[in-house]
Amino acid sequence: MLARLGHRLLAGLAVVLGVVTLTFLLLHAAPGDPVDIMLGPTATAEQLAAQRRALGLDQPLPRQFATWVGRSARGDWGTSIATGRPVAAMLGNAWPATARLVVLSLILSYLIGLAVGALQAARSGSRLDTLLSVVSVTLFGIPGYWLGLMLVLVFTYWARLLPAFGIAGLDSDYLQGTSLLVDRLRHLALPLVTLTLIGIGGAARFVRGAMLETLSQPFITTAWAKGLTARRVVGRHALRNALTPVVILLGLSLPALFSGAVFVETVFAWPGVGRVLVEAVKARDYPVVMAATAVSAVLVVAGNVLADVLAAWLDPRVRSGEAAQWPAPGSCGIGAAHSGSSSSSSSSPARSRLRSSRTASRQYSATLWRRGLSLRCLATSTASFIQSAPIVSAATSGRVSSMVRACRWVSASLRFWSR
């Protein structure tokens, strides 16, 4: 696991370096000069040349890139070309607004999406599943900026219920206590609803797929055969196992805590990192764009590593690198069997081969025992169901009971030989 983690970190470092290199090249290849934008059309050629020299833009591109990498490695992100403020201070002041908006939207999106996806998987193929699928796919496919504009049109211009822009009202400096809280919540409502609706669509589709895949596993069949209720099968067995990919997806959402939703923040004039990034791109503010891109790339790599760690923590099969083909014996309430091991020393090659063969046989028997355990649980529950059915004859019930006794005998024999 540690070797895999180290490999992912090295690969992540290469990804970050590639992203910042590509961003640097694209910024300088794009039309527009930050010095022309900053000084305006009335500036003379001498003024433009002096300003480029002061900003270091007259140097060759490889040297500019090497200088930026060296400063960034020391934690110096430089100074904004457009505002003259330190880049770290600009991003630091904008980050709390983005984090507050994104954290709330992620919590609501995953909670509601988890409930909707589980309901769809439990009612798979029904009209309710079809309706929720249409709604979730529609929400997932709608552009965020378009949905935000529609919400502004409905709730701001038509209903006149919620404000459309900013994080607080013009009179927020004179508000206190409950009035200030209500004002902040009213300004938060529309951008939060926009991000949440989009997130619900994606989370619901993802959870539905993971739940349907989990419900098709053999241990779920065993749980149904044991006579468990639908609520317990779906909630305790299926949902818990389907949460692993959902948690991984949540780990991959880590970059959103910094970059946020660029277009949504722009539509609602939300003073977050996304809005700062858009304004920096329009002004060709190279230091701000490079710093925001680098931090986002680092968070993408960190999110992937965090997703791997969470997957290994939640699912031991990921740590061992093995895929589970059969459910654990504990799912039927019986302890797991442990395969025996033989000594490596032997007095003769023949005895060594014999002991190796015995060890392999015991391991194979343990596998067969686990499979026989699932068959035993399934046969027992099937027999109970058939015996309780009024339309089944006595002969059929007797054959099922014989099958149950045979499965129990095979399971007990395999358990004995696997010790």
C-alpha positions as CSV (number, residue, x, y, z in Angstrom):
1,M,0.0,0.0,0.0
2,L,2.8,2.4,0.9
3,A,4.6,1.7,-2.4
4,R,1.4,2.3,-4.3
5,L,0.9,5.6,-2.4
6,G,4.4,6.7,-3.2
7,H,3.9,5.9,-6.8
8,R,0.7,7.9,-6.9
9,L,2.5,10.9,-5.2
10,L,5.3,10.8,-7.8
11,A,2.7,10.6,-10.6
12,G,0.8,13.5,-9.0
13,L,3.9,15.6,-9.0
14,A,4.3,15.0,-12.7
15,V,0.7,15.9,-13.3
16,V,1.0,19.2,-11.4
17,L,4.1,20.1,-13.3
18,G,2.4,19.3,-16.6
19,V,-0.7,21.3,-15.7
20,V,1.2,24.5,-14.7
21,T,3.5,24.2,-17.8
22,L,0.5,23.9,-20.2
23,T,-1.3,26.8,-18.4
24,F,1.8,29.0,-18.7
25,L,2.2,28.3,-22.4
26,L,-1.5,28.8,-23.1
27,L,-1.6,32.1,-21.2
28,H,1.3,33.5,-23.2
29,A,-0.1,32.2,-26.5
30,A,-3.5,33.7,-25.9
31,P,-4.2,37.1,-27.6
32,G,-3.9,40.2,-25.3
33,D,-1.1,41.9,-23.4
34,P,-1.5,42.6,-19.6
35,V,0.6,45.7,-20.0
36,D,-1.7,47.1,-22.7
37,I,-4.7,46.4,-20.6
38,M,-3.2,47.9,-17.5
39,L,-1.8,51.1,-19.1
40,G,-4.6,51.7,-21.6
41,P,-4.5,52.8,-25.2
42,T,-2.9,56.2,-24.5
43,A,0.4,54.7,-23.2
44,T,3.5,55.3,-25.3
45,A,5.9,52.6,-26.5
46,E,8.5,53.7,-24.0
47,Q,6.0,53.3,-21.1
48,L,4.9,49.9,-22.3
49,A,8.5,48.7,-22.6
50,A,9.4,50.1,-19.1
51,Q,6.4,48.4,-17.6
52,R,7.2,45.1,-19.3
53,R,10.7,45.3,-18.0
54,A,9.5,46.1,-14.5
55,L,7.2,43.0,-14.5
56,G,9.8,40.7,-16.1
57,L,7.7,40.1,-19.2
58,D,10.6,41.1,-21.5
59,Q,12.6,38.0,-20.6
60,P,12.4,34.7,-22.6
61,L,9.5,32.4,-21.7
62,P,11.7,29.6,-20.3
63,R,13.4,32.0,-17.9
64,Q,10.0,33.5,-16.9
65,F,8.7,30.0,-16.2
66,A,11.8,28.9,-14.2
67,T,11.6,32.1,-12.2
68,W,7.9,31.5,-11.4
69,V,8.6,27.9,-10.4
70,G,11.4,28.9,-8.1
71,R,9.3,31.5,-6.3
72,S,6.3,29.2,-6.0
73,A,8.5,26.5,-4.5
74,R,9.4,29.0,-1.8
75,G,5.7,30.0,-1.2
76,D,6.0,33.3,-3.1
77,W,3.1,33.6,-5.6
78,G,4.1,37.0,-6.7
79,T,2.0,40.2,-7.1
80,S,-1.1,40.7,-9.2
81,I,-0.5,42.6,-12.4
82,A,-4.0,44.1,-12.4
83,T,-4.4,45.1,-8.7
84,G,-0.8,45.2,-7.3
85,R,-1.8,43.1,-4.3
86,P,-0.1,39.9,-3.3
87,V,-1.6,36.9,-5.0
88,A,-1.6,34.8,-1.8
89,A,-3.6,37.6,0.0
90,M,-6.1,37.8,-2.9
91,L,-6.8,34.1,-3.0
92,G,-6.8,33.8,0.8
93,N,-9.4,36.5,1.1
94,A,-11.6,34.9,-1.5
95,W,-11.3,31.3,-0.4
96,P,-13.7,31.4,2.7
97,A,-16.7,32.5,0.6
98,T,-16.0,29.7,-1.9
99,A,-15.5,27.1,0.8
100,R,-18.7,28.0,2.6
101,L,-20.7,27.8,-0.6
102,V,-19.1,24.5,-1.8
103,V,-19.1,22.7,1.5
104,L,-22.8,23.3,2.0
105,S,-23.7,22.3,-1.6
106,L,-21.6,19.1,-1.3
107,I,-23.3,18.1,2.0
108,L,-26.8,18.7,0.6
109,S,-26.0,17.2,-2.8
110,Y,-24.7,13.9,-1.4
111,L,-27.3,13.5,1.3
112,I,-30.2,14.1,-1.1
113,G,-28.5,12.2,-3.9
114,L,-27.8,9.3,-1.7
115,A,-31.4,9.0,-0.7
116,V,-32.7,9.5,-4.2
117,G,-30.2,6.9,-5.7
118,A,-31.1,4.3,-3.0
119,L,-34.8,4.8,-3.6
120,Q,-34.3,4.4,-7.4
121,A,-32.3,1.2,-6.9
122,A,-34.9,-0.2,-4.5
123,R,-37.6,0.6,-7.0
124,S,-35.6,-0.2,-10.2
125,G,-37.7,-0.5,-13.3
126,S,-40.8,1.2,-11.8
127,R,-42.4,4.5,-12.9
128,L,-40.9,6.3,-9.9
129,D,-37.4,5.1,-11.0
130,T,-38.1,6.4,-14.5
131,L,-39.3,9.7,-13.3
132,L,-36.4,10.3,-11.0
133,S,-34.0,9.2,-13.7
134,V,-35.4,11.8,-16.1
135,V,-35.2,14.5,-13.4
136,S,-31.6,13.5,-12.3
137,V,-30.3,13.3,-15.8
138,T,-31.8,16.6,-16.7
139,L,-30.3,18.3,-13.6
140,F,-27.0,16.7,-14.3
141,G,-27.0,17.9,-17.9
142,I,-28.1,21.5,-17.3
143,P,-25.3,24.1,-17.5
144,G,-24.8,25.7,-14.1
145,Y,-24.8,29.3,-15.4
146,W,-28.1,28.7,-17.3
147,L,-29.8,27.2,-14.2
148,G,-28.5,30.1,-12.2
149,L,-29.9,32.6,-14.6
150,M,-33.3,30.9,-14.7
151,L,-33.5,30.9,-10.9
152,V,-32.6,34.6,-10.9
153,L,-35.4,35.2,-13.4
154,V,-38.0,33.4,-11.4
155,F,-37.1,34.2,-7.8
156,T,-35.6,37.7,-8.2
157,Y,-37.4,39.4,-11.2
158,W,-40.7,37.6,-11.2
159,A,-41.4,36.6,-7.5
160,R,-39.1,39.3,-6.0
161,L,-38.3,37.0,-3.1
162,L,-34.5,36.6,-3.1
163,P,-31.6,38.8,-4.0
164,A,-29.5,37.8,-7.0
165,F,-26.0,39.2,-6.5
166,G,-23.4,39.5,-3.8
167,I,-22.8,37.9,-0.5
168,A,-24.6,40.5,1.5
169,G,-26.9,43.5,1.1
170,L,-25.8,47.1,0.8
171,D,-27.1,47.8,4.3
172,S,-25.4,44.7,5.9
173,D,-23.0,47.0,7.8
174,Y,-25.9,48.3,9.8
175,L,-27.5,44.9,10.5
176,Q,-26.8,42.8,13.6
177,G,-27.9,39.4,15.1
178,T,-30.8,37.7,13.4
179,S,-31.3,40.4,10.7
180,L,-27.7,40.0,9.6
181,L,-28.0,36.2,9.5
182,V,-31.3,36.3,7.5
183,D,-29.6,38.7,5.0
184,R,-26.7,36.3,4.5
185,L,-28.9,33.3,4.1
186,R,-31.1,35.1,1.5
187,H,-28.0,36.0,-0.6
188,L,-26.7,32.4,-0.2
189,A,-30.0,30.7,-1.2
190,L,-29.8,31.0,-5.0
191,P,-26.1,30.0,-5.6
192,L,-26.5,27.2,-3.1
193,V,-29.7,25.9,-4.7
194,T,-28.0,26.1,-8.1
195,L,-24.9,24.0,-7.1
196,T,-27.0,21.6,-5.0
197,L,-29.5,20.8,-7.8
198,I,-26.6,20.1,-10.2
199,G,-24.8,18.0,-7.6
200,I,-28.0,16.0,-6.8
201,G,-28.3,14.9,-10.4
202,G,-24.8,13.5,-10.6
203,A,-24.8,12.0,-7.1
204,A,-28.1,10.3,-7.6
205,R,-27.0,8.7,-10.9
206,F,-23.8,7.5,-9.4
207,V,-25.4,6.1,-6.3
208,R,-28.1,4.3,-8.3
209,G,-25.5,2.6,-10.5
210,A,-23.4,1.6,-7.4
211,M,-26.5,0.3,-5.6
212,L,-27.8,-1.7,-8.6
213,E,-24.3,-3.3,-9.0
214,T,-24.2,-4.1,-5.3
215,L,-27.8,-5.5,-5.3
216,S,-26.7,-8.0,-7.9
217,Q,-23.9,-9.5,-5.7
218,P,-24.3,-13.0,-4.2
219,F,-24.2,-11.8,-0.6
220,I,-27.4,-9.7,-1.3
221,T,-29.1,-12.8,-2.7
222,T,-28.1,-14.6,0.5
223,A,-29.5,-11.7,2.6
224,W,-32.8,-12.0,0.7
225,A,-32.8,-15.7,1.2
226,K,-32.4,-15.4,4.9
227,G,-35.7,-13.6,5.0
228,L,-34.5,-10.2,5.9
229,T,-36.7,-7.2,5.3
230,A,-36.2,-4.9,2.3
231,R,-35.3,-2.1,4.6
232,R,-32.5,-4.1,6.2
233,V,-31.2,-5.6,3.0
234,V,-31.0,-2.2,1.2
235,G,-30.1,-0.1,4.2
236,R,-27.6,-2.3,6.0
237,H,-26.1,-4.6,3.4
238,A,-26.5,-2.9,0.0
239,L,-26.1,0.7,1.0
240,R,-23.0,0.2,3.2
241,N,-21.2,-1.6,0.4
242,A,-22.3,0.9,-2.2
243,L,-20.9,3.8,-0.1
244,T,-17.3,2.9,-1.0
245,P,-17.4,4.4,-4.6
246,V,-19.5,7.3,-3.3
247,V,-16.9,8.1,-0.7
248,I,-14.2,7.9,-3.4
249,L,-16.3,10.4,-5.5
250,L,-16.5,12.7,-2.5
251,G,-12.7,12.6,-2.2
252,L,-12.4,13.6,-5.8
253,S,-14.6,16.6,-5.0
254,L,-11.8,18.1,-2.9
255,P,-10.6,20.5,-5.7
256,A,-14.1,22.2,-5.7
257,L,-13.3,23.5,-2.2
258,F,-10.8,25.9,-3.8
259,S,-11.8,26.5,-7.4
260,G,-15.6,26.2,-6.6
261,A,-18.0,26.8,-9.4
262,V,-16.5,29.4,-11.6
263,F,-19.5,30.2,-13.7
264,V,-22.0,30.1,-10.9
265,E,-19.9,32.5,-8.8
266,T,-19.7,34.8,-11.8
267,V,-23.4,34.7,-12.4
268,F,-24.3,35.6,-8.8
269,A,-21.3,37.9,-8.3
270,W,-20.2,35.7,-5.4
271,P,-16.8,37.0,-4.1
272,G,-15.0,33.6,-4.3
273,V,-12.0,32.2,-6.0
274,G,-13.9,31.4,-9.1
275,R,-14.8,35.1,-9.7
276,V,-11.2,36.1,-8.9
277,L,-10.0,33.6,-11.5
278,V,-12.4,34.9,-14.2
279,E,-11.4,38.5,-13.6
280,A,-7.7,37.5,-13.7
281,V,-8.2,35.7,-17.1
282,K,-9.9,38.7,-18.5
283,A,-7.1,41.0,-17.3
284,R,-4.4,38.6,-18.4
285,D,-3.2,38.6,-14.8
286,Y,-0.6,35.8,-15.2
287,P,0.5,35.4,-11.5
288,V,-3.1,35.0,-10.3
289,V,-4.1,32.5,-13.0
290,M,-0.9,30.5,-12.5
291,A,-1.3,30.4,-8.7
292,A,-5.0,29.4,-8.8
293,T,-4.3,26.7,-11.4
294,A,-1.4,25.3,-9.4
295,V,-3.4,25.1,-6.2
296,S,-6.3,23.5,-8.1
297,A,-3.9,20.9,-9.7
298,V,-2.4,20.1,-6.3
299,L,-5.9,19.6,-4.8
300,V,-6.9,17.3,-7.7
301,V,-3.9,15.1,-7.0
302,A,-4.6,15.2,-3.2
303,G,-8.2,14.3,-3.9
304,N,-7.1,11.3,-5.9
305,V,-4.7,10.1,-3.2
306,L,-7.4,10.7,-0.6
307,A,-9.8,8.7,-2.6
308,D,-7.3,5.8,-2.8
309,V,-6.7,5.9,1.0
310,L,-10.4,6.0,1.7
311,A,-11.1,3.1,-0.6
312,A,-8.3,1.1,1.1
313,W,-9.7,2.0,4.5
314,L,-13.3,1.1,3.7
315,D,-12.6,-2.0,1.7
316,P,-9.8,-4.4,2.8
317,R,-9.9,-6.0,-0.7
318,V,-8.4,-2.8,-2.1
319,R,-5.4,-3.1,0.4
320,S,-4.7,-6.7,-0.6
321,G,-5.3,-6.0,-4.3
322,E,-7.8,-8.8,-4.6
323,A,-11.3,-8.6,-5.9
324,A,-14.0,-10.3,-3.9
325,Q,-15.8,-13.1,-5.8
326,W,-17.8,-14.4,-2.8
327,P,-19.2,-12.8,0.3
328,A,-17.5,-13.1,3.6
329,P,-18.7,-15.9,5.9
330,G,-19.8,-13.4,8.6
331,S,-22.6,-12.2,6.4
332,C,-24.5,-15.4,7.4
333,G,-23.6,-15.1,11.0
334,I,-21.0,-17.8,11.1
335,G,-17.3,-17.3,11.8
336,A,-14.8,-17.5,9.0
337,A,-12.7,-20.6,8.5
338,H,-9.0,-20.3,8.6
339,S,-6.8,-22.4,6.4
340,G,-4.0,-24.3,7.9
341,S,-0.3,-23.8,7.1
342,S,2.4,-26.4,6.9
343,S,6.0,-26.1,7.9
344,S,8.5,-25.2,5.3
345,S,11.0,-27.8,6.5
346,S,10.7,-31.4,5.4
347,S,12.7,-34.5,5.6
348,S,12.3,-35.5,2.0
349,P,11.1,-34.0,-1.3
350,A,8.2,-36.4,-1.4
351,R,7.0,-35.3,2.1
352,S,7.4,-31.7,1.1
353,R,5.3,-32.1,-1.9
354,L,2.7,-34.0,0.2
355,R,2.5,-31.1,2.7
356,S,2.3,-28.5,0.0
357,S,-0.5,-30.5,-1.6
358,R,-2.3,-30.7,1.7
359,T,-2.0,-27.0,2.3
360,A,-3.4,-26.2,-1.2
361,S,-6.2,-28.7,-0.5
362,R,-7.1,-27.0,2.8
363,Q,-7.1,-23.6,1.1
364,Y,-9.4,-24.9,-1.6
365,S,-11.6,-26.4,1.0
366,A,-11.9,-23.1,2.8
367,T,-13.0,-21.5,-0.5
368,L,-15.5,-24.3,-1.0
369,W,-16.7,-23.9,2.6
370,R,-17.5,-20.2,2.0
371,R,-19.4,-21.1,-1.1
372,G,-21.2,-23.9,0.7
373,L,-22.1,-21.5,3.4
374,S,-23.9,-19.2,1.0
375,L,-25.7,-22.2,-0.5
376,R,-26.7,-23.4,2.9
377,C,-28.2,-20.0,3.9
378,L,-30.0,-19.8,0.5
379,A,-31.3,-23.4,0.7
380,T,-32.5,-23.0,4.3
381,S,-34.5,-19.8,3.5
382,T,-35.8,-21.4,0.3
383,A,-37.1,-24.4,2.2
384,S,-38.8,-22.2,4.8
385,F,-40.5,-20.2,2.1
386,I,-41.6,-23.3,0.2
387,Q,-42.9,-25.1,3.2
388,S,-44.9,-22.1,4.2
389,A,-46.5,-21.7,0.8
390,P,-49.9,-23.3,0.6
391,I,-49.6,-24.3,-3.0
392,V,-46.6,-26.6,-2.5
393,S,-47.1,-30.3,-2.1
394,A,-45.6,-32.4,0.7
395,A,-43.3,-34.2,-1.8
396,T,-41.8,-31.0,-3.0
397,S,-41.3,-29.7,0.6
398,G,-39.6,-33.0,1.5
399,R,-37.2,-32.8,-1.4
400,V,-36.3,-29.3,-0.4
401,S,-35.7,-30.4,3.2
402,S,-33.4,-33.2,1.9
403,M,-31.5,-30.6,-0.1
404,V,-31.1,-28.4,3.0
405,R,-29.8,-31.4,5.1
406,A,-27.3,-32.2,2.3
407,C,-26.1,-28.6,2.1
408,R,-25.7,-28.5,5.9
409,W,-23.7,-31.8,5.8
410,V,-21.4,-30.6,3.0
411,S,-20.9,-27.2,4.8
412,A,-20.0,-28.9,8.1
413,S,-17.6,-31.3,6.3
414,L,-15.8,-28.5,4.5
415,R,-15.6,-26.5,7.7
416,F,-14.0,-29.5,9.4
417,W,-11.4,-30.1,6.7
418,S,-10.6,-26.4,6.4
419,R,-9.3,-26.2,9.9
